[in-house]
């Protein structure tokens, strides 16, 4: 059973003046509407109203451009006066992602996660 915040032992030790929340659009003015929606769903209180991890992985933020890619597929920033970066266009997005399938089935290159899989 989850405890509510008011039931925690130190809840009444500190009090803050009530303030209106700052809209996420002002905190993150360059974020897309999809990113703001997902972040807002993570920040909900009480916790039972927050988006679950499996729901979050299927949020439309992860399926709108620019699509998530492995770091090796990201463009390399150009240093002033340095050579032009090589483009990493990456393969087209063709996978159907689902949180209940093994991660290896969703990756373009399963070898990318091999170092992180415990042997056993």
DSSP file (Angstrom, degrees, kcal/mol; ACC not computed):
  #  RESIDUE AA STRUCTURE BP1 BP2  ACC     N-H-->O    O-->H-N    N-H-->O    O-->H-N    TCO  KAPPA ALPHA  PHI   PSI    X-CA   Y-CA   Z-CA
    1    1 A X              0   0    0      0, 0.0     2,-0.3     0, 0.0     0, 0.0   0.000 360.0 360.0 360.0 131.0    0.0    0.0    0.0
    2    2 A X        -     0   0    0      1,-0.1     2,-0.3     0, 0.0     0, 0.0  -0.578 360.0-128.6 -83.6 141.7    1.4    3.4   -1.0
    3    3 A X        -     0   0    0     -2,-0.3     2,-0.2     2,-0.0    -1,-0.1  -0.650  17.8-128.0 -85.4 143.2    1.6    6.2    1.5
    4    4 A X    >   -     0   0    0     -2,-0.3     3,-1.7     1,-0.1     4,-0.4  -0.566  27.6-110.2 -82.1 157.1    0.2    9.6    0.7
    5    5 A X  G >  S+     0   0    0      1,-0.3     3,-1.3    -2,-0.2     6,-0.1   0.849 117.5  58.6 -57.9 -36.4    2.6   12.5    1.2
    6    6 A X  G 3  S+     0   0    0      1,-0.3    -1,-0.3     5,-0.1     6,-0.1   0.677 100.7  58.3 -69.6 -15.5    0.6   13.8    4.2
    7    7 A X  G <  S+     0   0    0     -3,-1.7    -1,-0.3     4,-0.1    -2,-0.2   0.530  79.8 109.5 -90.0  -7.5    1.2   10.5    5.9
    8    8 A X  S X  S-     0   0    0     -3,-1.3     3,-1.5    -4,-0.4     4,-0.3  -0.428  77.6-121.4 -71.0 145.6    5.0   10.8    5.8
    9    9 A X  T 3  S+     0   0    0      1,-0.3     3,-0.3     2,-0.1    -1,-0.1   0.793 108.4  39.9 -62.0 -31.3    6.6   11.4    9.2
   10   10 A X  T >  S+     0   0    0      1,-0.2     3,-1.5     2,-0.1     4,-0.5   0.298  81.6 109.4-100.6  10.1    8.3   14.7    8.2
   11   11 A X  G X  S+     0   0    0     -3,-1.5     3,-0.6     1,-0.3    -1,-0.2   0.880  81.3  42.8 -55.7 -44.0    5.5   16.2    6.2
   12   12 A X  G 3  S+     0   0    0     -4,-0.3    -1,-0.3    -3,-0.3    -2,-0.1   0.400  91.9  85.4 -87.1   3.4    4.6   18.9    8.6
   13   13 A X  G <  S+     0   0    0     -3,-1.5     2,-0.4     1,-0.1    -1,-0.2   0.779  95.7  33.6 -76.2 -26.3    8.1   20.0    9.5
   14   14 A X    <   -     0   0    0     -3,-0.6     2,-0.4    -4,-0.5    -1,-0.1  -0.973  66.5-170.2-129.5 142.0    8.4   22.4    6.5
   15   15 A X        -     0   0    0     -2,-0.4     2,-0.4    -3,-0.0    -3,-0.0  -0.992   4.9-159.1-133.0 146.1    5.9   24.6    4.9
   16   16 A X        -     0   0    0     -2,-0.4     2,-0.2     3,-0.0     3,-0.0  -0.917  28.8-105.9-121.2 146.2    6.1   26.5    1.7
   17   17 A X        -     0   0    0     -2,-0.4     2,-0.2     1,-0.1    -2,-0.0  -0.508  46.5-105.7 -67.5 135.2    4.0   29.5    0.5
   18   18 A X        -     0   0    0     -2,-0.2     2,-0.3     1,-0.0    -1,-0.1  -0.434  46.0-179.4 -66.8 132.9    1.6   28.3   -2.2
   19   19 A X        -     0   0    0     -2,-0.2     2,-0.2    -3,-0.0     3,-0.1  -0.961  32.6-106.3-133.5 150.5    2.7   29.5   -5.6
   20   20 A X        -     0   0    0     -2,-0.3     2,-0.0     1,-0.1     0, 0.0  -0.530  47.2-106.8 -70.7 140.7    1.2   29.1   -9.1
   21   21 A X        -     0   0    0     -2,-0.2     2,-0.5     1,-0.1    -1,-0.1  -0.363  25.8-118.3 -68.7 149.2    3.2   26.6  -11.2
   22   22 A X        -     0   0    0      1,-0.1     5,-0.1    -3,-0.1    -1,-0.1  -0.776  38.3-110.6 -83.4 125.8    5.4   27.9  -14.0
   23   23 A X    >>  -     0   0    0     -2,-0.5     3,-1.5     1,-0.1     4,-1.5  -0.291  17.5-127.1 -58.9 139.8    4.1   26.5  -17.3
   24   24 A X  H 3> S+     0   0    0      1,-0.3     4,-2.9     2,-0.2     7,-0.2   0.816 108.7  65.9 -57.3 -30.7    6.5   23.9  -18.8
   25   25 A X  H 34 S+     0   0    0      1,-0.2    -1,-0.3     2,-0.2     6,-0.1   0.822 104.5  44.9 -61.9 -30.1    6.4   25.9  -22.0
   26   26 A X  H X4 S+     0   0    0     -3,-1.5     3,-0.5     1,-0.1    -1,-0.2   0.832 114.0  48.1 -81.4 -34.2    8.2   28.7  -20.2
   27   27 A X  H 3< S+     0   0    0     -4,-1.5     2,-0.3     1,-0.3    -2,-0.2   0.887 128.8  23.7 -71.5 -39.3   10.7   26.4  -18.5
   28   28 A X  T >< S+     0   0    0     -4,-2.9     3,-1.6    -5,-0.2    -1,-0.3  -0.648  71.1 168.1-126.7  72.5   11.5   24.6  -21.7
   29   29 A X  T <  S+     0   0    0     -3,-0.5    -1,-0.1    -2,-0.3    -2,-0.1   0.729  76.9  51.1 -64.5 -21.5   10.7   27.0  -24.5
   30   30 A X  T 3  S+     0   0    0      2,-0.0    -1,-0.3     0, 0.0     2,-0.1   0.477  85.3 110.3 -93.7  -1.8   12.4   24.9  -27.2
   31   31 A X  S <  S-     0   0    0     -3,-1.6    -3,-0.1    -7,-0.2     2,-0.0  -0.436  71.7-114.8 -75.4 146.9   10.7   21.6  -26.3
   32   32 A X     >  -     0   0    0     -2,-0.1     4,-2.4     1,-0.1     5,-0.2  -0.335  26.4-109.9 -72.6 160.1    8.2   20.1  -28.7
   33   33 A X  H  > S+     0   0    0      1,-0.2     4,-2.2     2,-0.2     5,-0.1   0.871 121.3  53.4 -57.9 -36.1    4.6   19.8  -27.7
   34   34 A X  H  > S+     0   0    0      2,-0.2     4,-2.3     1,-0.2    27,-0.3   0.910 108.6  48.5 -66.1 -41.4    5.1   16.0  -27.6
   35   35 A X  H  > S+     0   0    0      1,-0.2     4,-2.6     2,-0.2     5,-0.2   0.912 112.2  49.0 -64.2 -42.4    8.1   16.4  -25.2
   36   36 A X  H  X S+     0   0    0     -4,-2.4     4,-2.5     2,-0.2    -1,-0.2   0.887 110.5  51.1 -64.7 -38.9    6.1   18.8  -23.0
   37   37 A X  H  X S+     0   0    0     -4,-2.2     4,-1.8    -5,-0.2    -2,-0.2   0.937 112.3  45.6 -63.7 -46.6    3.2   16.4  -22.9
   38   38 A X  H  X S+     0   0    0     -4,-2.3     4,-1.4     2,-0.2    -2,-0.2   0.933 114.1  48.4 -63.8 -46.3    5.4   13.4  -21.9
   39   39 A X  H  X S+     0   0    0     -4,-2.6     4,-1.5     1,-0.2     3,-0.4   0.918 109.7  52.9 -60.1 -43.9    7.3   15.4  -19.2
   40   40 A X  H  < S+     0   0    0     -4,-2.5    -1,-0.2     1,-0.2    -2,-0.2   0.855 106.4  53.1 -60.2 -35.2    4.0   16.7  -17.8
   41   41 A X  H >< S+     0   0    0     -4,-1.8    10,-1.4     1,-0.2     3,-0.6   0.794 108.1  51.2 -71.5 -27.4    2.7   13.1  -17.5
   42   42 A X  H 3< S+     0   0    0     -4,-1.4    -1,-0.2    -3,-0.4    -2,-0.2   0.792 108.0  53.0 -74.5 -28.5    5.9   12.2  -15.5
   43   43 A X  T 3< S+     0   0    0     -4,-1.5    -1,-0.2    -5,-0.1    -2,-0.2   0.271  79.8 127.6 -94.8  10.9    5.4   15.1  -13.1
   44   44 A X    <   -     0   0    0     -3,-0.6     2,-0.4    -4,-0.1     6,-0.2  -0.383  52.4-124.2 -71.0 144.5    1.9   14.4  -12.1
   45   45 A X  S    S+     0   0    0      4,-0.1     2,-0.2    -2,-0.1    -2,-0.0  -0.999  87.7  49.3-130.4 133.2    0.9   14.1   -8.4
   46   46 A X  S >  S-     0   0    0     -2,-0.4     3,-2.3     4,-0.0     4,-0.3   0.424  86.7-130.4 -76.9 160.2   -0.4   11.9   -6.9
   47   47 A X  G >  S+     0   0    0      1,-0.3     3,-1.6     2,-0.2    -3,-0.1   0.763 102.0  69.1 -56.1 -29.1    1.8    9.2   -8.3
   48   48 A X  G 3  S+     0   0    0      1,-0.3    -1,-0.3     0, 0.0    -3,-0.1   0.729  98.0  53.5 -63.9 -19.2   -1.1    6.9   -9.3
   49   49 A X  G <  S+     0   0    0     -3,-2.3    -1,-0.3    -5,-0.1    -2,-0.2   0.558  87.7 105.7 -91.2  -8.9   -1.9    9.5  -12.0
   50   50 A X  S <  S-     0   0    0     -3,-1.6    -8,-0.2    -4,-0.3     2,-0.2  -0.289  82.1 -98.2 -69.6 156.1    1.6    9.4  -13.5
   51   51 A X        -     0   0    0    -10,-1.4    -1,-0.1   -13,-0.2     2,-0.1  -0.504  40.4-121.9 -70.4 140.5    2.3    7.7  -16.8
   52   52 A X     >  -     0   0    0     -2,-0.2     4,-2.8     1,-0.1     5,-0.2  -0.387  21.6-110.5 -79.4 163.8    3.8    4.2  -16.4
   53   53 A X  H  > S+     0   0    0      1,-0.2     4,-2.1     2,-0.2     5,-0.1   0.913 119.3  49.0 -61.2 -43.0    7.1    3.3  -17.9
   54   54 A X  H  > S+     0   0    0      1,-0.2     4,-0.6     2,-0.2    -1,-0.2   0.878 113.2  46.9 -67.8 -35.7    5.5    0.9  -20.4
   55   55 A X  H >4 S+     0   0    0      1,-0.2     3,-0.9     2,-0.2    -1,-0.2   0.905 110.2  53.9 -68.0 -40.2    3.0    3.6  -21.4
   56   56 A X  H >< S+     0   0    0     -4,-2.8     3,-1.6     1,-0.3     6,-0.2   0.886 102.4  56.9 -62.4 -39.2    5.8    6.2  -21.6
   57   57 A X  H 3< S+     0   0    0     -4,-2.1    -1,-0.3     1,-0.3    -2,-0.2   0.734 110.0  45.9 -65.3 -20.6    7.8    4.1  -24.0
   58   58 A X  T << S+     0   0    0     -3,-0.9    -1,-0.3    -4,-0.6    -2,-0.2   0.308  84.8 127.3-102.4   8.0    4.8    4.0  -26.4
   59   59 A X  S X  S-     0   0    0     -3,-1.6     3,-1.6    -4,-0.2     4,-0.3  -0.328  73.1-116.4 -64.8 146.4    4.2    7.8  -26.1
   60   60 A X  G >  S+     0   0    0      1,-0.3     3,-1.3     2,-0.2     4,-0.2   0.683 107.7  77.6 -61.7 -17.4    3.9    9.6  -29.5
   61   61 A X  G >  S+     0   0    0    -27,-0.3     3,-0.9     1,-0.3    -1,-0.3   0.891  94.0  49.6 -56.3 -39.6    7.1   11.6  -28.5
   62   62 A X  G <  S+     0   0    0     -3,-1.6     6,-0.5    -6,-0.2    -1,-0.3   0.517 111.3  49.5 -80.2  -4.6    9.2    8.6  -29.4
   63   63 A X  G <  S+     0   0    0     -3,-1.3     2,-0.3    -4,-0.3    -1,-0.2   0.172  94.9  82.4-121.5  17.2    7.5    8.1  -32.7
   64   64 A X  S <  S-     0   0    0     -3,-0.9     4,-0.1     2,-0.2     2,-0.0  -0.897  89.1 -50.3-118.5 152.8    7.7   11.6  -34.2
   65   65 A X  S    S+     0   0    0     -2,-0.3    -2,-0.1     1,-0.1     2,-0.1  -0.355 119.6  46.2 -66.0 142.0   10.7   13.2  -35.9
   66   66 A X  S    S-     0   0    0      1,-0.1    -2,-0.2    -4,-0.1    -1,-0.1   0.470  89.6-153.4 -78.1 135.5   13.4   13.3  -35.0
   67   67 A X        -     0   0    0      1,-0.1    -4,-0.1    -4,-0.1    -1,-0.1  -0.386  27.7 -92.5 -73.4 151.5   13.2    9.7  -34.1
   68   68 A X        +     0   0    0     -6,-0.5     2,-0.3    -2,-0.1    -1,-0.1  -0.345  51.2 179.7 -62.2 143.5   15.5    8.3  -31.4
   69   69 A X        -     0   0    0     -3,-0.1     2,-0.1    21,-0.0     5,-0.1  -0.937  35.4 -91.2-139.6 162.6   18.8    6.9  -32.6
   70   70 A X    >   -     0   0    0     -2,-0.3     3,-2.6     1,-0.1     4,-0.4  -0.472  45.0-111.2 -68.1 146.9   21.9    5.3  -31.2
   71   71 A X  G >  S+     0   0    0      1,-0.3     3,-1.4     2,-0.2    -1,-0.1   0.799 116.7  65.1 -53.0 -30.0   24.6    7.9  -30.4
   72   72 A X  G 3  S+     0   0    0      1,-0.3    -1,-0.3     0, 0.0    18,-0.1   0.709  99.3  53.9 -66.9 -16.9   26.8    6.6  -33.2
   73   73 A X  G <  S+     0   0    0     -3,-2.6    -1,-0.3    16,-0.1    15,-0.2   0.476  86.8 103.1 -94.6  -3.5   24.1    7.8  -35.6
   74   74 A X  S <  S-     0   0    0     -3,-1.4    16,-0.1    -4,-0.4    15,-0.1  -0.471  82.4-100.6 -77.9 150.7   24.0   11.4  -34.3
   75   75 A X        -     0   0    0     -2,-0.1     2,-0.5     1,-0.1    12,-0.1  -0.388  35.4-117.8 -67.1 149.7   25.8   14.1  -36.3
   76   76 A X        -     0   0    0     10,-0.7     9,-0.2    -3,-0.1    -1,-0.1  -0.785  30.2-116.8 -89.8 125.1   29.2   15.2  -35.0
   77   77 A X        -     0   0    0     -2,-0.5     2,-0.4     1,-0.1    -1,-0.0  -0.321  28.4-123.5 -62.0 143.5   29.3   18.8  -33.9
   78   78 A X        -     0   0    0      7,-0.1     2,-0.3     4,-0.0     6,-0.1  -0.741  16.5-138.7 -91.6 132.6   31.6   21.0  -35.9
   79   79 A X    >   -     0   0    0     -2,-0.4     3,-2.4     4,-0.3     2,-0.1  -0.664  37.2 -91.9 -85.0 145.0   34.4   22.8  -34.1
   80   80 A X  T 3  S+     0   0    0     -2,-0.3     3,-0.1     1,-0.3    -1,-0.1  -0.352 112.8   6.8 -57.0 129.6   35.0   26.4  -35.3
   81   81 A X  T 3  S+     0   0    0      1,-0.3    -1,-0.3    -2,-0.1     2,-0.1   0.421 108.6 115.7  79.0  -1.5   37.8   26.3  -38.0
   82   82 A X  S <  S-     0   0    0     -3,-2.4    -1,-0.3     1,-0.2     3,-0.1  -0.309  75.7 -73.3 -92.9 178.8   37.8   22.5  -38.0
   83   83 A X        -     0   0    0      1,-0.1    -4,-0.3    -3,-0.1    -1,-0.2  -0.302  58.5 -91.5 -69.0 157.0   36.8   20.1  -40.8
   84   84 A X        -     0   0    0      1,-0.1    -1,-0.1    -6,-0.1    -7,-0.1  -0.432  48.7-109.2 -66.6 140.3   33.2   19.6  -41.7
   85   85 A X        -     0   0    0     -9,-0.2     2,-0.4    -2,-0.1    -1,-0.1  -0.355  27.3-113.2 -70.9 152.2   31.5   16.7  -39.8
   86   86 A X        -     0   0    0      1,-0.0   -10,-0.7    -2,-0.0     2,-0.2  -0.686  34.2-119.3 -81.5 137.1   30.6   13.5  -41.5
   87   87 A X        -     0   0    0     -2,-0.4     2,-0.5   -12,-0.1     3,-0.1  -0.530  17.6-160.6 -77.4 143.2   26.9   13.0  -41.7
   88   88 A X        +     0   0    0    -15,-0.2   -13,-0.1    -2,-0.2    -1,-0.1  -0.758  16.0 172.7-119.0  80.5   25.4    9.9  -40.0
   89   89 A X        -     0   0    0     -2,-0.5    -1,-0.1   -15,-0.1   -16,-0.1   0.811  27.8-153.7 -65.2 -28.5   22.0    9.6  -41.8
   90   90 A X        -     0   0    0     -3,-0.1     3,-0.1   -18,-0.1    -1,-0.0   0.195  27.8 -62.2  73.5 159.2   21.2    6.3  -40.2
   91   91 A X        -     0   0    0      1,-0.1    17,-0.0     0, 0.0     3,-0.0  -0.324  64.4 -87.8 -74.0 160.2   18.9    3.7  -41.6
   92   92 A X        -     0   0    0      1,-0.1     2,-0.9     2,-0.1    -1,-0.1  -0.301  47.0-100.3 -65.5 155.1   15.2    4.4  -42.2
   93   93 A X        +     0   0    0      1,-0.2    -1,-0.1    -3,-0.1    -3,-0.0  -0.670  63.9 143.1 -79.9 106.8   12.8    3.8  -39.3
   94   94 A X        +     0   0    0     -2,-0.9     2,-0.2    -3,-0.0    -1,-0.2   0.433  32.0 106.6-125.5  -3.0   11.3    0.4  -40.1
   95   95 A X        -     0   0    0     11,-0.1     2,-0.8     1,-0.0    11,-0.1  -0.546  59.7-139.9 -88.0 146.3   10.9   -1.3  -36.7
   96   96 A X        -     0   0    0     -2,-0.2     2,-0.2     2,-0.0    -1,-0.0  -0.902  27.3-153.1-100.1 105.8    7.7   -1.9  -34.9
   97   97 A X        +     0   0    0     -2,-0.8     2,-0.3     9,-0.1     6,-0.0  -0.563  21.2 168.5 -85.0 142.8    8.5   -1.2  -31.2
   98   98 A X    >   -     0   0    0     -2,-0.2     3,-1.6     4,-0.1     8,-0.1  -0.946  34.9-137.3-152.3 134.4    6.6   -2.8  -28.4
   99   99 A X  T 3  S+     0   0    0     -2,-0.3     4,-0.1     1,-0.3    -1,-0.1   0.688 102.2  59.2 -67.6 -18.2    7.6   -2.8  -24.7
  100  100 A X  T 3  S+     0   0    0      2,-0.1    -1,-0.3   -46,-0.1     2,-0.3   0.543  91.9  82.5 -88.5  -6.1    6.6   -6.5  -24.3
  101  101 A X  S <  S-     0   0    0     -3,-1.6    -3,-0.1     1,-0.1     5,-0.1  -0.677  96.2 -91.1 -93.5 152.0    9.1   -7.7  -26.9
  102  102 A X    >>  -     0   0    0     -2,-0.3     3,-1.4     1,-0.1     4,-0.5  -0.313  33.6-121.9 -59.4 144.3   12.8   -8.2  -26.1
  103  103 A X  H >> S+     0   0    0      1,-0.3     3,-1.7     2,-0.2     4,-1.0   0.851 109.2  65.9 -56.9 -36.9   14.9   -5.1  -26.8
  104  104 A X  H 34 S+     0   0    0      1,-0.3     3,-0.3     2,-0.2    -1,-0.3   0.813  97.3  55.5 -57.9 -29.7   17.1   -7.0  -29.2
  105  105 A X  H <4 S+     0   0    0     -3,-1.4    -1,-0.3     1,-0.2    -2,-0.2   0.666 108.5  47.9 -77.1 -15.8   14.1   -7.4  -31.6
  106  106 A X  H << S+     0   0    0     -3,-1.7    -1,-0.2    -4,-0.5     2,-0.2   0.583  92.4  94.0-100.0 -12.3   13.5   -3.6  -31.6
  107  107 A X     <  -     0   0    0     -4,-1.0     3,-0.3    -3,-0.3     4,-0.0  -0.531  67.4-142.3 -86.1 147.8   17.1   -2.5  -32.3
  108  108 A X  S    S+     0   0    0      1,-0.3     2,-0.4    -2,-0.2    -1,-0.1   0.856 103.0  22.5 -69.3 -34.9   18.5   -1.8  -35.7
  109  109 A X    >   -     0   0    0      1,-0.1     3,-2.2    -3,-0.0    -1,-0.3  -0.851  68.3-167.1-135.1  97.4   21.8   -3.3  -34.6
  110  110 A X  G >> S+     0   0    0     -2,-0.4     3,-1.4    -3,-0.3     4,-0.7   0.727  83.6  74.4 -58.2 -21.9   21.5   -5.7  -31.6
  111  111 A X  G 34 S+     0   0    0      1,-0.3     4,-0.5     2,-0.2     3,-0.3   0.723  80.0  74.7 -63.6 -19.2   25.2   -5.7  -31.1
  112  112 A X  G <4 S+     0   0    0     -3,-2.2    -1,-0.3     1,-0.2    -2,-0.2   0.807 103.5  35.7 -64.3 -29.0   24.8   -2.2  -29.7
  113  113 A X  T X> S+     0   0    0     -3,-1.4     3,-2.1    -4,-0.3     4,-0.5   0.543  88.3  97.5-101.9  -7.1   23.5   -3.6  -26.4
  114  114 A X  G >< S+     0   0    0     -4,-0.7     3,-1.4    -3,-0.3    -1,-0.1   0.860  80.0  56.2 -51.8 -42.0   25.6   -6.7  -26.2
  115  115 A X  G 34 S+     0   0    0     -4,-0.5    -1,-0.3     1,-0.2    -2,-0.1   0.718 107.9  50.8 -64.6 -16.4   28.1   -5.1  -23.8
  116  116 A X  G <4 S+     0   0    0     -3,-2.1     2,-0.6     2,-0.1    -1,-0.2   0.460  86.7  94.8-100.4  -2.1   25.3   -4.3  -21.4
  117  117 A X  S << S-     0   0    0     -3,-1.4     2,-0.1    -4,-0.5    -4,-0.0  -0.808  77.9-126.3 -93.0 120.4   23.7   -7.8  -21.2
  118  118 A X        -     0   0    0     -2,-0.6     2,-0.3     1,-0.1    -2,-0.1  -0.386  21.5-123.9 -65.7 140.3   25.0   -9.8  -18.2
  119  119 A X              0   0    0      1,-0.2    -1,-0.1    -2,-0.1     0, 0.0  -0.599 360.0 360.0 -80.7 143.7   26.4  -13.2  -19.1
  120  120 A X              0   0    0     -2,-0.3    -1,-0.2     0, 0.0    -2,-0.0   0.435 360.0 360.0-179.1 360.0   24.9  -16.0  -17.3
